[in-house]
Amino acid sequence: MKRRTLLGAAAALPFAAGTAPAQGSWPSERPIRIVITYPPGGTSDFVARTFANQLGQQLGQSVVVENRSGGGGVIGWTNVVRSAPDGYTFLLTDNSLATAPALLPNLGFDINADLTPVSLLVDYPCIVVVGPEVQASTMGEFVALAKSRQNDQLFYGSMGNGSSPHLYAELLQDQSGMKMTHVPYRGMGPAFTDLLAGRVALLIAAPATVMAAIKAGRVKALAIGTPGERIPALPDVPTLKELGFDFTYSFWYGLLAPKGLPQPIAARMQAEVKKAFEVPEFRNRFVEQGGVPVAGDGEALAKVMRTDYTVWGGMIRERNIKPD
């Protein structure tokens, strides 16, 4: 997956008019929007809709998910940045926001100054999966297969240039010595569809995207990337670290709001996230998918964003990776 001054155009963005509600009046009889920057079908969509349903029950009102894909995330991010900081618009994002300034130098806003981190929600290991027709059942076999086809490279998919699955696959190639050809998509849902169809050989994806297909035998899980140990949902799948790779990275998902969100509303929302994870049925939906519930506060989210910007922003600049 910062603390630098980003992209001086932030001041030019007009924020939507509106006065933040008093602490005691939030939420009122208005729907709360959770914006994500990917189309339906991927892990971000799963996380957002699972949270929206639970938060709606807890708050006693409508919580809706808006899929605003396109522009490498800019369309959705900008929509939230320009919204009123009144507690009725939130952004649910993954690692991609943290690396956006390196990938998009003319982003038009400052991810640190123009957004309010609210909560670090959940962390997922990344799973290296291959399609059913790929003649490899282990990471070692796949690396050997890829190396044997240097003049006819295998394809791997991602949710776009500079996305975490793209950067993780680049690191994996560096560490293994294999070479593949990148195919960017506008979300993990479309990329996964093409994996099943045999158009790409490999994906590095979050468990929620691929777990059902793994258990059904439609794709093969070769390894997982995680800072921890094997996950209960896939006890027989080794970690990349076990296999000798210096790879301990994962996918995180966090909740942010427009700049100026009143602290009492941020605190209330963060408390609602913690309350949600105390519900066994809700918590288990993530655990069964290989997720690790975090429910960290805004500073926990800001910290992982800073780390990702340093590590992966460096790779983006070094390799001159450009958006789709």
Order of alpha helices (4+ residues) and beta strands (2+ residues): beta-alpha-beta-alpha-beta-alpha-beta-alpha-beta-alpha-beta-alpha-beta-alpha-beta-beta-alpha-alpha-beta-alpha
